[in-house]
């Protein structure tokens, strides 16, 4: 059945069958000693706590403002999580956060002893609780989950226990048909087929399959994912191999990193405390974005908050953002719009360009500031919300691309010339067939006009102080 990565972060995942193996494994969790945690994640500094608290307050303020603005127009969203199942907690403080779906838990995890039998090197308790921890983060984490419900957000979770004894009833043990086994399970209504007709969900896949080939092994799964592209977005953990996805091939993570093909898949790597790539994380051009993956607070098989490490717990942070965006725009938002919003609201780290596509790292606040343009300023990446007031058509762009308010998604500073004018990279939406493209453009001035939404004051901002501009999202056009 499923198995997890061993504690040796540089080794390949171990597939340890219990019976009729599907070839799938859980992506984590990492059981790291303090020494290995330091080696893989770096050191958590006191200043990191202050930054975390400041970001949390800003995010809560933004979520409150958006909920107030949309009022009764917030859409109910389902997050589907095929994993190790879900523990039902009755702690009073978590009652609201863990009232997942009509109070019914038919997908309870198997015992830690049964789970440990699948991989003796792993902690059976952590494997059993894996799906619950992932669910906890996907709904905003144990602190935010109850709060957002009070604000009017309706984020439901639908877990699937991939370890259940009856899962393999229709499967064969032929190694060449492992994905056929998964496909059969899907077609029998357990996973994607049922979702395509009833849930219209955001999917979190902190599971995967190792392959010796870049082709064929999961073509059936890819075709099934493609069939539900208009409704379903799949957020996938990159894996904990510590190596490139071109060296240790993991599906479906391998399908990420593309904005034209497979537009409904986002592959997520893990970041260290300092924002660098975690040593255990898989990486490569197949990875769309990275998110924090070290000691992430979540609830497992007990009501107490624990800290979890691995790309399994980076992916649901992106899933949460996708779910909130869907709640703003409902089914009118295509999954490629949601994916592109997440990618074009990211921060950019030049040091990560060789590891992550474009060096993108998740910025939750920028992604969810859908009603404003957002400028990121200076080394501290201070965010200011408001309106970019200049004419975008004044930019001189390569390939005769013309920037407009409808097609420009993000501007990222590239260089400043001797006159102070900017050379920028613009990310532009070029329609359903072409998707998201980038173009190098030049400004005609050394500064731009920006109206601060908090103060109402129009300010002149020098390009040299800019990191990037994320433009307001189309949800502001879908909903008043």
N, C-alpha and C positions, 0 to 999 in steps of 0.2 A: 504494500500500500504506500503511503507517503513516508518519506524520511527526511530528516533535517541535515544541515551541514554539520560536520564535526567541529570541535573547538579549534582545530588547526585551520586558521583562516586562509592559509595559502594552498590548502589541499583542495582537490576536486570534491564535489558533493558525493555522498555515499547513498546509493539506492539500495535499501535493505527491505526486500519484500516480506510481508507477513503471509499473504496468500493472493494469488492472481494479480500480481503487481501491475499497476497502471503505468509505471515509469515516472510518476509525478513525485515531487518532494516539496516540503515546506521550505521557504526561503528564510532560514533562521529558526528560532532565535539564537543569538550568540551568547553562550555562557562563558564570559570572559573573566579571568582573574584580574585583580587590580593592575597587575603588571601588563597583561595583554590589553586591557582597556586603555591604559596609558599609551601603549605602543600603537594601537589602532585608531584611537579617538583623540589623542592628545590630552591636555589638562584643562579642566573646567575652571576658569578664573573667576574671581569675585566680580569683575567687571562684566562677565558674561551674564550673570544673574541680573544685574541692573539693566542691561540691554534687553534681556528676555522680558522683564517686568514692564519696561517701557513699551515694547512692542505689543504685549498682551493688552495693556490699557488702550493703546491706539486702536487695536483690532476690535475690542469690545465697543469702543466709541463708534467706530465705523459701522459695525454690524447693527448697532442700535439705531443709528441715523438712517441706514438703508431700510431697515424693517419699518421704521416710522414713516418713511417716504412711500413705501409700497403698500403699507397697511394690509388690507385683506387680499392683495394680489400675490402674496407669496405662495408658491406652488409646492405641494407635497412631493418629496423626492424619496426614492428607494435606493439604498446602496446594497448591492448583492455581494456577498462575501463567501465564495467557496473556499473552505479552509478546514480547520479542525473542529468546527462547531462553536457553540456559544454557551457559556455558563450563565444561568439566570441568577442575578444577585438581588437580595432582599434588604440590603442595607438602606436605612431610611434616607441617608444622604445621597444615595445613588439610585433611588427608586425611579425617579423621573428619567434619569439618563439611561437606565437600562430597561425601560419598558419598551422593548424592541418592536414586537409585532403582535399586537392583540394579546399580549401576555402569554402566548403559546410558545413553548420551546421544545419543538420536536427534533431539534438538531443539537442536543446536548453532547458534549465531548465524551469520548470513551475514557476509561480510567487511565491514570498515569502509567500503571503497570503494563497495560495493553499497548500504549503508545511507545513505551520504552523498548518493548520487544521488537519494534520495527527498526530501531537503531540503538544498540546497547551503548554507544558512545555518547548519546544525547540524554538530556534530562527529560524523562517522560512527563513530569509535571509541566515543564515549559512547553513541550509539544502539545499537550492537551489544552493548555491555556492560550496557545498561539492565536487561534481564531478570535478569542474574546479580546485579547490585547489589540489586535488589528482592528476589530470592530469599535473598540473604545476610542482609538485615535481617529478613525474614519468619521466618527460623529462629533469630532471636535476636541477629544480628550476628556478625562474625568472632570476637569474644572469647568470647561466651556460648554460641555454637552447639555447640562441642565439649564444653564443660563440662556442658550440660544432658543431652547424650547419656550422659555418664559417670554422671549421676545417675539414669538410667533412663528419661528422656523419649524417646519415639520419634516424632520429627517428620520426616515424609517430605515432599519437595517433588516436585511433578509439573509441570514447565514445558511450555508449548506455544509454539512459535515461530510467531508470526503473520505473519512475513515469508517463510516458506518458499515456494519457487517454485510448489509444487503447491496452495497454499492456495486460489487463485482459480479452480481448474479448473471449478467448477460455478457461478461467479458471472457476473453480467452487469454491464456498465459503465453501465447506465442509472442516473442519479443518484437517481431516485425509488425504485430497488430496492436501494440500498446496504445497508440493514439486512436485506433479504431475502437478500443475499449472505452476511452474517454468520450469519443464521438457518440458511441451507443448510449452512454449515460446521458449525454446531452440530449440526444434525440428522444430518449424515454421521458423527457420532461423534467429532469433533475436540474439542469442548468440553463443553457442558452435558449433552447426552444421555448421553455416555459416563460422565460423573461421576455422574449421577443413578442409574446402575445399578451402578457399581463403586467409586467413590472416596469418596463421602459426605464431601466436602472442605470446607475453608474456602478461599474464593476470594479472591485479591488481584487487583484490576483497576486497575492504574496505566495504564489506557488509556481513551480516550473518543472521543466524536463530537460535533462542534459542529453546532448546528442553529439555524435561524431561527424555529423553532416549538416550543412546549411540548408539542405533541401529535404523535402518529402516527409520527414518525421512528423511534422505537425501541419501538413497541408490541409488535412481535414478540419482541424481546429481553426486555421486561418480562414478557410472558406466559410465556416459557420460564423466567425466573428464578422466577416465582411457582409454576410447576408443581413445582419442586424445593424449595419452601420448608421442608419438614419436615427436610431433611437438609443443605442448603447455606446457608452464610452468605457474602455478597459484600461485601468491604471495598473501597471505591472511592476513588481519589484525586480530590479536588475539582477540580483543574486549576490552572494557573499563569497565569490571565488577569489577576490583580490586580483583578478586578471581580466584581460579584455574579453568581451563577448565573442570576438573572432577567434580566440584561443580556446576558451571554455564556453562552448555554445550552449546557451540556455534559452529554451522556448517557454512562453511566448515573448520574453524580454528581447530576444533577437530581432523581433519585428518592429521595434521602436526606432526612433531617430529619423522619421520621415514625415514630411508634411503633405506630400502628394499622395503616396501610397499609404495604406493602413492608417488613415487619418483618425481612426477611432481608437488608437493605441498610444499610450504614453508610458515609456519606460523610465523608471526612477532609480537613481543611485543614491548613496548615503554620504552625508557630510560629517566631518569631525566638529568638535566644539568650536574651533577657530574658523570654520567655513571651508577648510580644505577637504579634499576627497578622503573619506575614511579608508584606511589601509585594507580593510576586508572587502570593500565594495567592488563589485564588477563594474566595468567601465567600457568606453568605446563610442564610436560614432553612432551606434544603435541606441544610445542612452539620450533621451530628450532633455532631461532636467535632473538636478540633484536637490535633495531636501535633507534636513537634519535626520541623523540615524543613530545617534549615540545617546543612551540613557534617556529614552523618550518616556515620559510618564504615561502609564496606562493601567487598566485593571485587568487582571488575569483570572485565576481560579479562586480568588478571594476578594472581598470588598476593598481591601487595602490597595492603595496605589503603589505600584512597583515601577521599576525603570527597565526598559527593554532596548536592546541594541541589535541592529541589523537593517538591511534594506527592506525587510518585511514591514518595518515600522516607519520607513521614509515614504513608501508608496501611499499609505492611508492619509498622510498629511495632504498630498495632492488630491486624493479622492475627496477629502472634506471640502477643499476649495471648489472642485468640480461640482459637488452636490449643492453648495451654496449658490454658485452661478446658475445652475439649473433651476434652483428655487426662485431666482429672480426672473428668469425668462421662460420657464416651463418648456413645453415641447416645441415652442416656436424657435428655440435655440437649437441649431444643429450641433452634433457632437464636435464637428471640426471647428465650429465657432468657439466652443468651450475650450477645446485643446489649444487653439491659437491664442486665446486670451491668457491662458496659463503660461504659454511659452513667451508671449510678447509683453508680459508684465514682469518677467524675471529680472534678476540682477545678473550682471555679466562679470565673470572673473577670468582674466586673461590667463591666469595660471592653470585654469581647468580646461582650456580650449582643446588640448590634446587628449583629454579624458572624457569630456562631456560635450555633446553637440552644442557648439557656439559658447561653451563655458557657462551655460545657464544654471542659475540656482533659484529656487522657489522664493518668491516674495508674496506672502499671503495678503498683506495690506494693499499692495499695488493691484493685485489681481481682483480684489473685491471692491476697490474704489471705482465702481462702474459708472458713476454719474459725473465724475470729474476727470480732467487731465491731471496727471501726477508727474511732478518733476523731482528727480533724485539729485541732490546737490552735495558736492564735496566728499572728502574721505569718509565722513561718518554716514554718508548716504541718507541725509536728512530728507524727508518727504514733505512736499508742499502740494496741497490740493487746490485746484482752481481751473482756469481756462487759458489755453495758449491762444493769444490774441492776434498773432501775425498771420500773414497769408502763406500757406504751405506751398502754393504754386510758385513762389519765388525761388524755391530750391532748384538748383541745376543738377539733375540726376542722370546717371548713366542709363543706356538702353532706352532713352526717351521716355522714361517713366515719369509721370506727373503725380505729385503728392496732392491728395485732397483729404478733406475731413472724413470722407466715407471709406477711403481705402488705406490710409495711414494708421498703423496700429502702434508703432513704437519707433522712436528715434534714439539712437545710441551714439554718443560722441566717439569719434574715431581719432581725429587730430585737430589741432589748432594751427593755422598758418601764421606767417609773420605779421599779418595785419589784424590777427585776432579772429578772423572768420573761421567757421567750423567746417570740417569734413566729417560727415556723419554716415552711419549705416541706418537706412530706413527699412523697416519691415512692413511690407505692403500686401494687402489681400487682393489677389488677382482673379477671383472668381472660383467657382466650385471645381472646375477642371484643373486649373493651374495651382490653386491653393496659395500658400504663403511664400513670398519671394523677398529677397533682400536686394537693396540697391545702394551704391555709394553716391552720396549727394554732397553738394557744397552750398553753404549759406552765402548770402550777399551782404551780411552785416556781422558785427562782432557781438551782437546781443539780440535778445528777443523780448517781446512784451508778454507778461503773464499776470493775470488777475487772480489774486489770492482769494479763495472762497471764504476763508475765515474772516478776513479783514475787509474784503471788498475793494482793496487797493490794487491798482495796476502798477506793476513794478517792471523795471528793465533788468533782465538777468543776462549776465555775460555768459557766452557759450563756454568759456574756459572753466566755469564753475559747475558745469552740468555733467552728470553721469548719463542720464537718459530721460526721455519723456515717454510716458505711457498714456495714450489717448483714451478718452472715455469709451466705454464699451457699448456695443449696439443695443444692449438691454435698455439703455436710456431712450432708444427709439421704439423698442417693442412695447415698453410700459411707460406711462406718464410719470 
